[in-house]
């Protein structure tokens, strides 16, 4: 048995404005006739100056970072691996180098003191002759 179709009240091409999807938007709130008050204008100018200052600071920081990278590239050997200054690898390497520097200083102190003790013993034994071996 065939399915019955319900007749439409309006034709498709006839009254398109009556469908819910094509309704005109509700009128927007009427604009204020007086414009902005003096305090609103001052606040807007203050916000705009803050935004401009932030943009200039960000732009100058980008410029400084770019210049810093350029100088670092010229200072480093071409064969050396390049890392970003704020990367995790660079931070770990920096901490590791601090340990290495500290360890080398300790080694030099201990080695220097041992050489000093040996020199004192040499002078006491060989030159002065305090001990006879």
C-alpha positions as CSV (number, residue, x, y, z in Angstrom):
1,X,0.0,0.0,0.0
2,X,1.3,3.4,-0.9
3,X,2.2,5.9,1.7
4,X,-0.1,8.9,1.9
5,X,1.4,12.3,1.6
6,X,0.0,15.3,3.4
7,X,-0.7,18.3,1.1
8,X,1.3,21.5,2.0
9,X,-0.5,24.7,2.7
10,X,2.0,26.9,0.9
11,X,4.0,26.3,-2.2
12,X,7.8,26.2,-2.1
13,X,8.4,29.2,-4.2
14,X,5.5,31.2,-2.9
15,X,6.1,32.5,0.6
16,X,9.7,31.9,1.6
17,X,9.6,34.5,4.4
18,X,7.2,32.5,6.4
19,X,9.7,29.6,7.1
20,X,11.5,29.9,10.4
21,X,15.0,29.6,8.8
22,X,14.5,32.6,6.6
23,X,13.0,35.1,9.1
24,X,14.7,38.4,9.3
25,X,16.9,38.9,12.3
26,X,15.4,40.9,15.2
27,X,16.2,44.6,14.9
28,X,19.3,45.4,17.0
29,X,19.1,47.8,19.9
30,X,19.0,51.4,18.6
31,X,22.4,53.1,18.8
32,X,22.7,55.7,21.6
33,X,22.3,59.2,20.2
34,X,24.8,60.8,22.6
35,X,27.8,58.5,21.7
36,X,30.4,57.8,24.4
37,X,30.7,59.7,27.6
38,X,33.9,61.5,28.6
39,X,34.8,58.8,31.1
40,X,34.1,56.0,28.6
41,X,36.4,57.8,26.1
42,X,39.1,58.2,28.7
43,X,38.9,54.5,29.6
44,X,39.0,53.5,26.0
45,X,42.1,55.6,25.4
46,X,43.8,54.1,28.5
47,X,43.1,50.6,27.3
48,X,44.3,51.4,23.8
49,X,47.5,52.9,25.2
50,X,48.1,49.8,27.3
51,X,47.6,47.5,24.3
52,X,50.0,49.5,22.2
53,X,52.6,49.5,25.0
54,X,52.2,45.7,25.3
55,X,52.6,45.2,21.6
56,X,55.7,47.4,21.5
57,X,57.2,45.5,24.4
58,X,56.5,42.2,22.7
59,X,57.9,43.4,19.5
60,X,61.1,44.7,21.1
61,X,61.5,41.5,23.0
62,X,61.2,39.5,19.7
63,X,63.8,41.8,18.2
64,X,66.2,41.4,21.1
65,X,65.7,37.6,21.0
66,X,66.4,37.6,17.2
67,X,69.5,39.7,17.7
68,X,70.7,37.4,20.5
69,X,70.2,34.4,18.3
70,X,72.2,36.0,15.5
71,X,75.1,36.9,17.7
72,X,75.1,33.4,19.3
73,X,75.1,31.8,15.9
74,X,78.2,33.8,14.9
75,X,79.9,32.9,18.2
76,X,79.3,29.2,18.0
77,X,81.2,26.8,15.7
78,X,79.2,25.6,12.8
79,X,79.8,22.0,13.8
80,X,78.4,22.5,17.3
81,X,74.8,21.4,17.8
82,X,72.4,24.2,18.1
83,X,69.8,24.3,20.9
84,X,67.2,26.8,21.8
85,X,68.2,28.9,24.8
86,X,65.0,28.1,26.7
87,X,64.9,24.4,25.8
88,X,65.0,21.6,28.4
89,X,68.2,20.3,26.9
90,X,70.0,23.7,27.2
91,X,68.8,24.0,30.8
92,X,70.1,20.5,31.7
93,X,73.4,21.2,30.0
94,X,73.8,24.4,31.9
95,X,73.2,22.6,35.2
96,X,75.6,19.9,34.2
97,X,78.3,22.4,33.3
98,X,77.9,24.0,36.8
99,X,78.6,20.6,38.3
100,X,81.6,20.1,36.0
101,X,83.1,23.4,36.9
102,X,82.7,22.8,40.6
103,X,84.3,19.3,40.3
104,X,87.3,20.6,38.3
105,X,87.9,23.3,41.0
106,X,87.9,20.6,43.7
107,X,90.2,18.4,41.7
108,X,92.6,21.4,41.3
109,X,92.5,22.2,45.0
110,X,93.2,18.6,46.1
111,X,95.9,18.1,43.4
112,X,97.5,21.4,44.3
113,X,97.6,20.6,48.0
114,X,99.1,17.2,47.3
115,X,101.8,18.7,45.1
116,X,102.5,21.2,48.0
117,X,102.7,18.4,50.6
118,X,105.1,16.5,48.3
119,X,107.3,19.6,47.9
120,X,107.4,20.2,51.6
121,X,108.4,16.5,52.2
122,X,111.1,16.7,49.5
123,X,112.6,19.8,51.1
124,X,112.5,18.2,54.6
125,X,113.9,14.9,53.5
126,X,116.4,15.7,50.7
127,X,117.5,19.3,51.4
128,X,117.3,19.7,55.2
129,X,117.8,16.0,55.9
130,X,115.3,15.8,58.8
131,X,114.4,12.2,57.9
132,X,116.7,9.5,56.7
133,X,115.1,6.8,54.5
